[in-house]
Amino acid sequence: MIYSLILTTLMFGAMFSVLTVSLNLQYARGGMINFGTVAYFAAGAYAYAIVTQEPPSGLDQYALGLNAPWWIGFIAAGIAAMVFAVITGWPTLRLRGEYLALTTFAFAEVFHSILLNERRIGNGSVGMANVERPDPAVLGLDDTLAYTAAACVLMLLTAWVFHRLLASPYGRLVDATHNDEIAAESVGKNTARVRLQIFVISAIPIGFAGALYAMITTLVAPALFTAEVTFFVWIALALGGERTILGAILGTMALVFFQEAVRMIPFETVRSAQIAASVEEVITGILFIIVLRWQPWDRLARKATT
């Protein structure tokens, strides 16, 4: 049981850490409050499913299934998240602070509504099941262990790329854009382009994480990509601390461990399990409030708008 808990925590913790590290780049270094993270996660997952799924047959209502290999779907997931970031980032990044937060949240909700109601994309509310996934048994590897390793590799690679990016002269330009946008523009820097570049770059690994999530669950459905994912990532970032990649990872791991530990508690009735799930959400919210008490939201918003 402990072994299963550790593996599950590592697998989902590493996967969601990709989202948290990407959000850390957008917010803590780029100064952009993005409340639509789940949309890029969903774009990657759906792109992977559409590219790898067989053509529709029988009761299927989705219009397109390319039946391509998994690795093509994985690449397509990153491209889909990048394209969606360009489409949403170009009009929204002119805004600042809470206006940007509300607009990105609105984009995510619109995208969720499209996935829910447009059956030709992914079967609507039913979603697409039996999503193609690589079989680790071919290499003699355990299924859970292999996907845990894949999630950890994606997390470490994302963290390394972002660290190298921020340690470079370009990283200093990003910090200058965040800390004093007017001063950066006065020396000839295009701050709007820098903000869009960071927004798009950080969305790519989120798309890859969406593809990995689709492989693990073998299912993509609108119910899996709600605003709760965005709030989860923000809570993890608040727990781990901003401007630190390691903190973003540790905050996510701690939050996933807590949730998985609660889910592994054996309950005798469905009612008690539902109560436990509600208590889990309440405690998570209390943790978020405690962290924000130490680092008030109005101070975070002021920093993001400077």
Steps between C-alpha positions, in 0.01 A plus 500: 500500500780742589687404181188566292447835675858609430485400134163667446620816672814508288311433177224759539717733707767514229241541227318787672834651601549575131190720518617666822852567370350647181263716703796610711672622182190686387413660832808532719740590221272629225249680721196343332211370710366211294178340625459291185780245545262208467410604143853434372507174696174396331621615158799269529294205620234535231758554226676181604173305507381628161832430330537146641135390506361273232252648249145524636277195473177371650366741762801731486404860435843658470586606147871426481735224611839480329614168650861627511777363727514625859815704448337704225207564731742609772662755270157616383401561863782749551419672170129522586573662837742741334247600232227548760737717706568719197126532427410589858816686594503753217176678606519439878858595585420864439316481831654497846427363846151380578377598152744254345404236757128533421556500124717187502244332726226594253697354209543174693129481580405566137738227386353260759150583379601427139646163596186422699246593233676442167485123457696505175819589690510228764156342552377788716442424866570129447855563387736265319585172674769239436751765400814356341793460736847343475515158665796491743470120518668485159817617673439278800399794723221528752217723378480735799876516543556585133249785498634629828846513344359673190329765714819559699705535181253754360505694826880505528542593136250786533669625817844483337393683184328777698798531735738536207266749335475719808874481569575632150502864383144440379405422860630838608287658228197314638575629851550852367164483322333390822676736740494819295323476167538871423876491556532192276308672223710815537811303398329357193361169631167376368338398828173392339687251286697372800181442699342312210814291452503396867129425486542275197823331615348407835191353333694240300597271791146534634382348172751216537370440854147483356611229257660304784182534704299360208741205479473427872121525524429377142210746507440862405172658605393853597438388858875442542593853394306738722607817678596284800823409318594868472421564866697190599808629318467846656469348848809286435693807387393692808601212727843460340575869462542717194816565297645161588474196275580260783231656717242461222585130473499437875171685545337288231640175641375586849152582376476187285627286790230639727223435249621150412538409869138597564381300198681189621317496832253208493140613555215265581227697323470724199364774726812502716720512189305802373540673836874430494527647151322814618725524806802466270388800297428700815843429647667586169315832499603569860864434410469748216349762730778449756768546236331812364482631857879493502520643149182701440343491154493878463878506531527227236274694268699821551822317415344355184391843379828684562 
